Amino acid sequence: MNFFIVDDDDAIRSMLREIIEDNNLGNVVGEAKNGISIKSSLLNSKNIHVLIIDLLMPIKDGLQIMSELSSSFKGKFIMISQVEDKEMIGKAYSLGVQYYITKPLNRIEVVEVIKRVISNIKLEKSINHIQDTINFLKTGTQNKIPESKTIAEYSASILSKLGIIGESGSNDLISMVKYIYSRENHIPSEKFFPPLKELFTHAAEEKLGEKSNVPIIKKEVRASQQRIRRAVMQALNYIASLGLTDYSNPKFEKYAAEYFDFTEVRKKMLELQKNTPSSTPIHINVKKF
């Protein structure tokens, strides 16, 4: 995960870089003390996933930068500032801020916020991959999918091959895939994709019933996220086990790189081989999955 930090305080930039690298959250591949040179072309060329930006800076403030980047930068924003003005914070969120952190920085809070943003990025990639699979099947001459039931059967088949069809999170994944397919039939656009919140809310309502109250649905959404993460970790463990036994196993060759970050698969394989935990945490890429 690549980070870019924009803050006019050298000490803040240094602290953020240290927190990110010491906790193996990713790499800080760029820094700036003002927003003059911050363009989407620069961020995209460095493959920036998360832009951490100060709200108030000389010459050009964080809100101006975000406004300029909002339509062309595909990464996520984390805003940091001492300012607690509700109107300014609200504008920051409307421009795409994922989280807002107030100064002085708290190391634990920073780590947790960054982990949540990373988790969201990975989850988006995972669901986008599911959508790509659906689009491929819908346009293929031999694999057209006429009904939601067939979508569910196909999804269940893939999850079975990954060794997680019996995991509780598999039902959540299948529910989301069916929902995406049903929505695309009503909104036939390649660019259409429902927000993650909508997907998780739908899965919760399908399980609990639409008449369930909001607090219960929110609780189920959080539980669904955890179930999916556990299911993906179980799938990673299964695929790594196959590769450890037979590196040329067809399932391993097909799914190891398609649904997971292969570096994490290798890390899991070494962990299983040595029967000891990895020296660095294994990050499951839920979004790619």
Residue pairs with C-beta under 8 A, 6 or more apart in sequence:
1 25
1 26
1 27
1 49
1 50
1 118
1 121
2 26
2 27
2 29
2 46
2 47
2 48
2 49
2 50
3 20
3 25
3 26
3 27
3 28
3 29
3 48
3 49
3 50
3 51
3 52
4 28
4 29
4 30
4 31
4 32
4 38
4 43
4 46
4 48
4 50
4 51
4 52
5 13
5 16
5 17
5 28
5 30
5 31
5 32
5 52
5 53
6 31
6 32
6 33
6 34
6 35
6 38
6 51
6 52
6 53
6 54
6 57
6 62
6 65
7 13
7 16
7 33
7 52
7 53
7 54
7 57
7 80
8 33
8 34
8 54
8 57
8 58
9 54
10 33
12 54
12 80
12 103
12 105
13 31
13 33
15 105
15 107
16 28
16 52
16 105
16 110
17 28
17 31
19 25
19 107
19 110
19 111
19 114
20 26
20 27
20 28
20 114
21 27
21 28
23 111
24 280
24 281
25 111
25 114
25 115
25 118
26 49
26 50
26 118
29 46
29 47
29 48
30 42
30 43
30 46
30 48
32 38
33 57
34 57
34 58
34 59
34 60
35 53
35 57
35 59
35 60
35 61
35 62
35 64
35 65
36 59
36 60
38 65
38 69
39 68
39 69
40 68
40 69
40 72
40 73
43 51
43 69
43 73
43 75
44 72
44 73
44 74
48 73
48 75
49 75
49 76
49 118
49 121
50 75
50 76
50 77
50 78
50 114
50 117
50 118
50 121
51 69
51 73
51 75
51 76
51 77
51 78
52 78
52 80
53 62
53 65
53 66
53 77
53 78
53 79
53 80
54 62
54 79
54 80
54 81
55 61
55 62
55 63
55 79
55 80
55 81
55 83
55 88
55 92
56 62
56 81
56 82
56 83
62 79
62 81
62 92
63 88
63 91
63 92
63 95
66 77
66 79
66 92
66 95
66 96
66 97
67 95
70 95
70 96
76 96
76 98
76 117
76 120
76 121
77 92
77 95
77 96
77 97
77 98
78 97
78 98
78 99
78 100
78 101
78 113
78 114
78 117
79 89
79 92
79 97
79 99
79 100
79 101
80 100
80 101
80 102
80 103
80 105
81 100
81 102
81 103
82 102
82 103
83 89
84 102
89 100
92 100
93 100
98 116
98 117
98 120
99 113
99 116
99 117
101 109
101 110
101 113
118 283
119 229
119 286
120 196
120 287
121 287
122 283
122 284
122 285
122 286
122 287
122 288
123 196
123 225
123 228
123 286
123 287
124 196
124 287
125 285
125 286
125 287
125 288
126 232
126 285
126 286
126 287
126 288
126 289
127 176
127 180
127 193
127 196
127 199
127 287
128 193
128 287
129 259
129 287
129 288
129 289
130 155
130 173
130 176
130 177
130 180
131 180
131 193
134 145
134 151
134 177
134 180
134 181
134 184
135 190
136 143
137 143
137 144
137 145
137 154
138 144
138 145
138 184
145 151
145 154
145 181
148 178
148 181
148 182
151 177
151 178
151 181
152 174
152 177
152 178
155 173
155 174
155 177
155 178
156 165
156 170
156 174
159 165
159 167
159 170
159 173
159 174
159 231
159 235
161 251
161 255
162 235
162 238
162 239
162 255
162 259
163 234
163 235
163 238
163 239
164 170
164 231
164 232
164 234
164 235
164 238
167 227
167 230
167 231
167 234
168 227
168 230
168 231
169 224
169 227
169 228
169 229
169 230
169 231
169 232
170 231
171 207
172 203
172 224
172 227
172 228
172 231
173 228
173 231
175 202
175 203
175 206
175 207
176 199
176 200
176 202
176 203
179 194
179 199
179 202
179 203
179 206
180 193
180 194
180 199
183 192
183 194
184 192
194 202
197 221
200 221
200 224
200 225
201 217
201 221
203 221
203 224
204 212
204 217
204 220
204 221
204 224
205 212
205 217
207 220
208 216
208 217
208 220
212 220
228 286
229 284
229 286
232 284
232 285
232 286
232 289
233 284
235 259
235 260
235 289
236 260
236 264
236 265
236 268
236 282
236 284
237 268
237 272
239 251
239 252
239 255
239 256
239 259
239 260
239 265
240 265
240 268
240 269
240 271
240 272
241 272
242 249
242 251
242 252
243 249
243 252
243 256
243 265
243 269
244 269
244 272
244 273
246 252
256 262
256 265
257 265
259 288
259 289
260 284
260 285
260 288
260 289
261 283
261 285
261 288
264 282
264 283
264 284
264 285
267 278
267 280
267 282
268 278
268 282
270 278
271 277
271 278
271 282
